[in-house]
Amino acid sequence: MMPSPMTLPLEAFVFDAYGTLFDVHSVAALAETLAPGRGEALSKAWRAKQLEYTWLSSLMSSPRRPRRDFDDLTRRALDHAAEALGVALRREAKQLLLAQYLALTPHADAKAALAALVPRPRWILSNGTYASLAPLVRDSGLMPLITGVLSVDDADVYKPSPRVYALAAAKLNLPPRRIGFVSANCWDAIGAQSFGFTSFWINRAGAPVDRHGPPPRHIMRTLAELALLTA
């Protein structure tokens, strides 16, 4: 059954970056050359620990213990993942893997999905730092289709804090319900829906919906379906 179009027009869209527009597991090919037979496992463990560290860092943040930025947490997550899997990575190998995060491959459906939403604003709201997001967007070929980039660093907390989603609402100067928020991370889509956005979960793996908050308004398998719902 084809999805039905939106009944409430959306005036702008906000996209998660890592996992949604950009394939975080495109690092697996390089990881496989550096750790033969363990590349896919290393990529998955690295990503899982990276996300876990963002949540823990938000909870632990205090004047005495400032929040660590995403680049720092990504380095620490790689160290943990490699040790947990018994993968010995030299310093040079770790630097190569971290550099790959600046050149992640866009998902195949990202460019067309963004283009289909023109002329409505299309922003990125990411856990990433501006320093890392800038080359990623610039060199991916998606830059002409992105209106702007927002980082959680401006709120000094990670998703799914409402303070993060508020950054986009303030920048766009729109009621949250008129903003479409798109993420391949269910917890992120739930956080956005809870804030008041109209959220779209790109459920590429066919996973069950998380139960910790209001479910995303729309669930789809690919970014290509976004244009069908928002025409």
Protein Blocks (a to p, Z undefined) as FASTA:
>chain_A
ZZdddfbdcfbdcddfehplpcfklmmmmmmmmmghilmmmmmmmmmmmmmmmmmmmmmg
cfklccddfklmmmmmmmmmmmmnopacdfklmmmmmmmmmmcccdfklmmmmmmmpcbd
cddddfbdfklmmmmmmmnopmmmpgbdcdfklnopacfbfklmmmmmmmnopafklpcc
ddfbfklmmmmmmnopacddddfkopacdfkbccdfbdcfbfklmmmmmZZ
